[in-house]
Amino acid sequence: MNNDRIPCCAADALRRIRQIPVNGIMTGITMLDESIADVKEQNPGCDAAVSEALMKKIRVYNYVPPGVAEAYARAIMEEYKKSVQEKGP
């Protein structure tokens, strides 16, 4: 991850929260867009590798309860795929 994208303080981190539905509940994810951009740059390949890389980055800034980790992974993968489709090939 580029150090210029790391939040300098709690207020900056709060500005970088985006809400997405996880199991139908709107959930705030800190650094989601930055994490997606970093994983896109890495181009890990298959969906499983992308999901693993995304979750690794997301867990740096967010608590992910063990009971809903798979739901988080699905929701974050969905956002990743949307961002890939928006950008195009």
DSSP file (Angstrom, degrees, kcal/mol; ACC not computed):
  #  RESIDUE AA STRUCTURE BP1 BP2  ACC     N-H-->O    O-->H-N    N-H-->O    O-->H-N    TCO  KAPPA ALPHA  PHI   PSI    X-CA   Y-CA   Z-CA
    1    1 A M              0   0    0      0, 0.0     2,-0.2     0, 0.0     5,-0.1   0.000 360.0 360.0 360.0 138.3    0.0    0.0    0.0
    2    2 A N    >   -     0   0    0      1,-0.1     3,-1.6     2,-0.0     4,-0.3  -0.516 360.0-138.7 -69.6 132.7    1.3    3.4   -0.8
    3    3 A N  G >  S+     0   0    0      1,-0.3     3,-1.1    -2,-0.2    -1,-0.1   0.740  98.8  69.2 -65.9 -22.7    2.2    5.4    2.4
    4    4 A D  G 3  S+     0   0    0      1,-0.2    -1,-0.3     3,-0.0    -2,-0.0   0.656  98.4  52.1 -71.2 -12.1    0.6    8.6    0.9
    5    5 A R  G <  S+     0   0    0     -3,-1.6    -1,-0.2     2,-0.1    -2,-0.2   0.476  81.7 107.7-100.3  -3.2   -2.8    6.9    1.2
    6    6 A I  S <  S-     0   0    0     -3,-1.1     7,-0.0    -4,-0.3     6,-0.0  -0.591  82.6-106.2 -74.4 132.4   -2.5    5.9    4.9
    7    7 A P        -     0   0    0      0, 0.0    -1,-0.1     0, 0.0    -2,-0.1  -0.319  20.6-149.9 -60.6 138.3   -4.7    8.2    7.1
    8    8 A C  S    S-     0   0    0      1,-0.1     2,-0.3    -3,-0.0    -2,-0.0   0.733  74.4  -3.0 -80.4 -22.8   -2.7   10.7    9.0
    9    9 A C  S  > S-     0   0    0      1,-0.1     4,-2.1     0, 0.0     5,-0.2  -0.936  82.2 -88.2-158.1 174.8   -5.2   10.8   11.9
   10   10 A A  H  > S+     0   0    0     -2,-0.3     4,-2.4     1,-0.2     5,-0.2   0.876 122.8  55.3 -61.7 -37.9   -8.5    9.5   13.1
   11   11 A A  H  > S+     0   0    0      1,-0.2     4,-1.5     2,-0.2    -1,-0.2   0.907 108.2  48.2 -63.8 -40.9  -10.4   12.3   11.4
   12   12 A D  H  > S+     0   0    0      1,-0.2     4,-0.6     2,-0.2    -1,-0.2   0.907 110.5  51.8 -65.0 -41.0   -8.8   11.5    8.0
   13   13 A A  H >< S+     0   0    0     -4,-2.1     3,-1.1     1,-0.2    18,-0.3   0.895 106.1  54.9 -62.1 -40.0   -9.7    7.8    8.5
   14   14 A L  H >< S+     0   0    0     -4,-2.4     3,-1.2     1,-0.3    -1,-0.2   0.846 103.0  55.9 -62.9 -33.4  -13.3    8.7    9.3
   15   15 A R  H 3< S+     0   0    0     -4,-1.5    -1,-0.3     1,-0.3    -2,-0.2   0.678 101.9  59.5 -71.1 -15.9  -13.5   10.6    6.0
   16   16 A R  T << S+     0   0    0     -3,-1.1    15,-1.7    -4,-0.6    16,-0.6   0.113  77.9 116.2-101.2  21.6  -12.4    7.4    4.2
   17   17 A I  E <   -A   30   0A   0     -3,-1.2     2,-0.4    13,-0.2    13,-0.2  -0.772  41.1-174.0 -92.4 132.5  -15.3    5.3    5.3
   18   18 A R  E     -A   29   0A   0     11,-2.2    11,-2.7    -2,-0.4     2,-0.4  -0.986  18.8-133.0-124.2 138.4  -17.7    3.9    2.7
   19   19 A Q  E     +A   28   0A   0     -2,-0.4     9,-0.2     9,-0.2     7,-0.1  -0.756  29.3 168.1 -93.9 133.5  -20.9    2.0    3.6
   20   20 A I  E     -A   27   0A   0      7,-2.3     7,-2.8    -2,-0.4     2,-0.5  -0.958  41.2 -97.8-135.2 155.3  -21.7   -1.2    1.8
   21   21 A P  E     -A   26   0A   0      0, 0.0     2,-0.5     0, 0.0     5,-0.2  -0.625  35.7-177.2 -77.7 126.2  -24.4   -3.8    2.6
   22   22 A V  E >  S-A   25   0A   0      3,-2.7     3,-1.7    -2,-0.5    50,-0.1  -0.982  80.5 -16.5-120.6 115.7  -23.0   -6.8    4.5
   23   23 A N  T 3  S-     0   0    0     -2,-0.5    -1,-0.1     1,-0.3     3,-0.1   0.847 130.0 -55.3  54.5  35.6  -25.7   -9.5    5.0
   24   24 A G  T 3  S+     0   0    0      1,-0.2     2,-0.5     3,-0.0    -1,-0.3   0.477 117.5 112.2  81.0   2.0  -28.2   -6.8    4.2
   25   25 A I  E <  S-A   22   0A   0     -3,-1.7    -3,-2.7    -5,-0.1     2,-0.3  -0.935  74.2-118.4-112.0 126.5  -26.9   -4.4    6.9
   26   26 A M  E     -A   21   0A   0     -2,-0.5     2,-0.4    -5,-0.2    -7,-0.1  -0.464  40.1-173.2 -64.1 125.2  -25.2   -1.2    5.8
   27   27 A T  E     -A   20   0A   0     -7,-2.8    -7,-2.3    -2,-0.3     2,-0.4  -0.980  22.6-127.8-129.4 130.3  -21.7   -1.4    7.2
   28   28 A G  E     -A   19   0A   0     -2,-0.4     2,-0.5    -9,-0.2    -9,-0.2  -0.652  23.3-168.8 -80.1 126.9  -19.0    1.2    7.2
   29   29 A I  E >   -A   18   0A   0    -11,-2.7   -11,-2.2    -2,-0.4     3,-0.8  -0.971  13.3-142.0-119.0 118.6  -15.7    0.0    5.8
   30   30 A T  E 3  S+A   17   0A   0     -2,-0.5   -13,-0.2   -13,-0.2    31,-0.2  -0.606  82.0   4.2 -79.4 137.1  -12.6    2.2    6.3
   31   31 A M  T 3> S+     0   0    0    -15,-1.7     4,-2.2    -2,-0.3    -1,-0.2   0.744  82.6 141.3  65.2  27.2  -10.1    2.4    3.4
   32   32 A L  H <> S+     0   0    0     -3,-0.8     4,-2.6   -16,-0.6     5,-0.2   0.953  70.9  45.2 -64.4 -50.4  -12.3    0.3    1.1
   33   33 A D  H  > S+     0   0    0    -17,-0.3     4,-2.3     1,-0.2    -1,-0.2   0.900 115.0  48.2 -63.0 -40.3  -11.6    2.3   -2.1
   34   34 A E  H  > S+     0   0    0      2,-0.2     4,-2.3     1,-0.2    -1,-0.2   0.892 111.6  50.4 -66.4 -39.2   -7.9    2.5   -1.4
   35   35 A S  H  X S+     0   0    0     -4,-2.2     4,-2.3     2,-0.2    -2,-0.2   0.909 110.3  49.5 -65.1 -42.3   -7.8   -1.3   -0.7
   36   36 A I  H  X S+     0   0    0     -4,-2.6     4,-2.4     1,-0.2    -2,-0.2   0.927 111.1  50.0 -62.1 -44.7   -9.6   -2.0   -3.9
   37   37 A A  H  X S+     0   0    0     -4,-2.3     4,-1.9     1,-0.2    -2,-0.2   0.903 110.7  49.6 -61.7 -41.1   -7.2    0.2   -5.9
   38   38 A D  H  X S+     0   0    0     -4,-2.3     4,-1.7     1,-0.2    -1,-0.2   0.910 111.5  47.9 -64.7 -42.2   -4.1   -1.5   -4.3
   39   39 A V  H  X S+     0   0    0     -4,-2.3     4,-1.8     1,-0.2    -2,-0.2   0.883 108.4  55.2 -68.2 -37.0   -5.4   -5.0   -5.1
   40   40 A K  H  < S+     0   0    0     -4,-2.4    -1,-0.2     1,-0.2    -2,-0.2   0.916 107.1  50.9 -59.1 -42.0   -6.2   -3.9   -8.7
   41   41 A E  H  < S+     0   0    0     -4,-1.9    -1,-0.2     1,-0.2    -2,-0.2   0.873 110.1  49.5 -62.6 -37.3   -2.5   -2.8   -9.0
   42   42 A Q  H  < S-     0   0    0     -4,-1.7    -1,-0.2    -5,-0.1    -2,-0.2   0.811  89.2-158.7 -70.9 -30.6   -1.4   -6.2   -7.7
   43   43 A N     <  -     0   0    0     -4,-1.8    -3,-0.1    -5,-0.1     3,-0.1   0.957  10.3-173.4  47.6  64.7   -3.6   -8.1  -10.1
   44   44 A P        -     0   0    0      0, 0.0     2,-0.7     0, 0.0    -1,-0.1   0.606  25.9-135.2 -69.1 -10.7   -3.6  -11.3   -8.0
   45   45 A G        +     0   0    0      4,-0.1    -2,-0.1     3,-0.1     5,-0.0  -0.841  66.0  51.7 106.3-113.6   -5.5  -13.3  -10.6
   46   46 A C  S  > S-     0   0    0     -2,-0.7     4,-2.2     1,-0.1     3,-0.3  -0.130  84.5-107.7 -68.7 161.8   -8.3  -15.6   -9.6
   47   47 A D  H  > S+     0   0    0      1,-0.2     4,-2.9     2,-0.2     5,-0.2   0.854 118.2  56.0 -57.7 -38.2  -11.3  -14.5   -7.5
   48   48 A A  H  > S+     0   0    0      1,-0.2     4,-2.2     2,-0.2    -1,-0.2   0.909 109.6  45.5 -63.0 -41.5  -10.1  -16.4   -4.5
   49   49 A A  H  > S+     0   0    0     -3,-0.3     4,-2.3     2,-0.2    -2,-0.2   0.883 113.5  49.9 -68.7 -38.6   -6.7  -14.7   -4.5
   50   50 A V  H  X S+     0   0    0     -4,-2.2     4,-2.7     2,-0.2    -2,-0.2   0.944 111.7  48.3 -63.2 -48.1   -8.4  -11.3   -5.0
   51   51 A S  H  X S+     0   0    0     -4,-2.9     4,-2.6     1,-0.2     5,-0.2   0.904 111.9  49.3 -60.4 -43.3  -10.8  -11.9   -2.1
   52   52 A E  H  X S+     0   0    0     -4,-2.2     4,-2.1    -5,-0.2    -1,-0.2   0.918 112.5  47.5 -63.0 -44.1   -7.9  -13.0    0.1
   53   53 A A  H  X S+     0   0    0     -4,-2.3     4,-1.9     2,-0.2    -2,-0.2   0.903 112.7  49.4 -64.8 -41.7   -5.9   -9.9   -0.8
   54   54 A L  H  X S+     0   0    0     -4,-2.7     4,-2.9     1,-0.2     5,-0.2   0.938 111.5  47.8 -62.6 -47.3   -8.8   -7.6   -0.2
   55   55 A M  H  X S+     0   0    0     -4,-2.6     4,-2.3     1,-0.2    -1,-0.2   0.872 108.5  55.0 -64.2 -36.4   -9.7   -9.1    3.2
   56   56 A K  H  X S+     0   0    0     -4,-2.1     4,-0.5    -5,-0.2    -1,-0.2   0.925 113.6  41.6 -61.5 -43.7   -6.0   -8.9    4.3
   57   57 A K  H >X S+     0   0    0     -4,-1.9     3,-1.0     1,-0.2     4,-0.7   0.903 113.1  52.7 -70.3 -41.9   -6.0   -5.1    3.5
   58   58 A I  H >X S+     0   0    0     -4,-2.9     4,-1.5     1,-0.3     3,-0.9   0.877 103.0  58.6 -62.9 -38.1   -9.5   -4.5    5.0
   59   59 A R  H 3< S+     0   0    0     -4,-2.3    -1,-0.3     1,-0.2    -2,-0.2   0.694  92.5  69.0 -68.1 -17.6   -8.5   -6.2    8.2
   60   60 A V  H << S+     0   0    0     -3,-1.0    -1,-0.2    -4,-0.5    -2,-0.2   0.893 118.0  19.8 -64.3 -38.1   -5.7   -3.7    8.7
   61   61 A Y  H << S+     0   0    0     -3,-0.9     2,-0.4    -4,-0.7    -2,-0.2   0.493 123.5  54.3-110.8  -7.7   -8.2   -0.8    9.3
   62   62 A N  S  < S-     0   0    0     -4,-1.5     2,-0.5    -5,-0.1    -1,-0.1  -0.969  72.3-125.9-134.3 143.8  -11.4   -2.7   10.2
   63   63 A Y        -     0   0    0     -2,-0.4    -3,-0.1    -3,-0.0    -4,-0.0  -0.784  26.1-165.6 -82.9 126.9  -12.5   -5.2   12.8
   64   64 A V        -     0   0    0     -2,-0.5     5,-0.1    -5,-0.1    -2,-0.0  -0.939  18.7-132.1-116.0 108.2  -14.1   -8.1   10.9
   65   65 A P    >   -     0   0    0      0, 0.0     3,-1.8     0, 0.0     4,-0.4  -0.345  16.1-127.9 -59.8 134.4  -16.1  -10.4   13.3
   66   66 A P  G >  S+     0   0    0      0, 0.0     3,-1.0     0, 0.0     4,-0.3   0.830 104.8  60.4 -54.3 -36.0  -15.2  -14.0   12.7
   67   67 A G  G 3  S+     0   0    0      1,-0.2     4,-0.1     2,-0.1     3,-0.1   0.692 115.1  33.0 -67.7 -18.8  -18.8  -15.1   12.3
   68   68 A V  G <> S+     0   0    0     -3,-1.8     4,-2.5     1,-0.1    -1,-0.2   0.181  81.5 111.7-122.4  16.5  -19.4  -12.8    9.4
   69   69 A A  H <> S+     0   0    0     -3,-1.0     4,-2.5    -4,-0.4     5,-0.1   0.889  80.8  50.3 -59.3 -40.2  -16.0  -12.8    7.7
   70   70 A E  H  > S+     0   0    0     -4,-0.3     4,-2.3     2,-0.2    -1,-0.2   0.883 109.6  50.7 -66.9 -36.7  -17.4  -14.7    4.7
   71   71 A A  H  > S+     0   0    0      2,-0.2     4,-2.4     1,-0.2   -48,-0.3   0.902 110.8  49.4 -66.6 -40.6  -20.2  -12.2    4.3
   72   72 A Y  H  X S+     0   0    0     -4,-2.5     4,-2.9     2,-0.2     5,-0.3   0.937 110.3  51.1 -60.0 -47.0  -17.7   -9.4    4.4
   73   73 A A  H  X S+     0   0    0     -4,-2.5     4,-2.3     1,-0.2    -2,-0.2   0.907 111.4  47.3 -60.0 -43.1  -15.6  -11.1    1.8
   74   74 A R  H  X S+     0   0    0     -4,-2.3     4,-2.1     2,-0.2    -1,-0.2   0.932 114.2  46.8 -63.3 -45.5  -18.6  -11.5   -0.5
   75   75 A A  H  X S+     0   0    0     -4,-2.4     4,-1.8     1,-0.2    -2,-0.2   0.903 114.3  46.5 -64.6 -41.9  -19.7   -7.9   -0.1
   76   76 A I  H  X S+     0   0    0     -4,-2.9     4,-2.2     2,-0.2    -1,-0.2   0.876 110.8  52.7 -70.1 -37.2  -16.2   -6.5   -0.6
   77   77 A M  H  X S+     0   0    0     -4,-2.3     4,-2.8    -5,-0.3    -1,-0.2   0.891 106.5  54.1 -63.3 -38.7  -15.7   -8.8   -3.7
   78   78 A E  H  X S+     0   0    0     -4,-2.1     4,-2.2     1,-0.2    -2,-0.2   0.916 109.3  47.3 -61.3 -43.1  -18.9   -7.4   -5.1
   79   79 A E  H  X S+     0   0    0     -4,-1.8     4,-2.1     2,-0.2    -1,-0.2   0.884 111.1  52.3 -65.2 -38.2  -17.6   -3.9   -4.7
   80   80 A Y  H  X S+     0   0    0     -4,-2.2     4,-1.9     2,-0.2    -2,-0.2   0.936 109.9  47.9 -61.3 -47.3  -14.3   -4.9   -6.3
   81   81 A K  H  X S+     0   0    0     -4,-2.8     4,-2.3     1,-0.2    -2,-0.2   0.881 109.7  53.0 -64.3 -37.9  -16.2   -6.4   -9.3
   82   82 A K  H  X S+     0   0    0     -4,-2.2     4,-2.4     1,-0.2    -1,-0.2   0.911 109.3  49.4 -61.6 -41.5  -18.3   -3.2   -9.7
   83   83 A S  H  X S+     0   0    0     -4,-2.1     4,-1.5     1,-0.2    -2,-0.2   0.843 110.5  50.2 -69.1 -32.0  -15.2   -1.1   -9.7
   84   84 A V  H  X S+     0   0    0     -4,-1.9     4,-1.8     2,-0.2    -1,-0.2   0.903 111.9  47.9 -70.1 -41.6  -13.6   -3.3  -12.4
   85   85 A Q  H  < S+     0   0    0     -4,-2.3    -2,-0.2     1,-0.2    -1,-0.2   0.878 109.8  52.8 -66.4 -38.5  -16.7   -3.1  -14.5
   86   86 A E  H  < S+     0   0    0     -4,-2.4    -1,-0.2     1,-0.2    -2,-0.2   0.893 112.2  44.7 -64.0 -39.3  -16.9    0.7  -14.2
   87   87 A K  H  < S-     0   0    0     -4,-1.5    -1,-0.2    -5,-0.2    -2,-0.2   0.834 102.6-151.2 -75.2 -32.2  -13.4    1.1  -15.3
   88   88 A G     <        0   0    0     -4,-1.8    -1,-0.1     1,-0.2    -2,-0.1  -0.236 360.0 360.0  85.5 179.6  -13.7   -1.4  -18.2
   89   89 A P              0   0    0      0, 0.0    -1,-0.2     0, 0.0    -4,-0.1   0.479 360.0 360.0 -68.5 360.0  -11.0   -3.5  -19.8
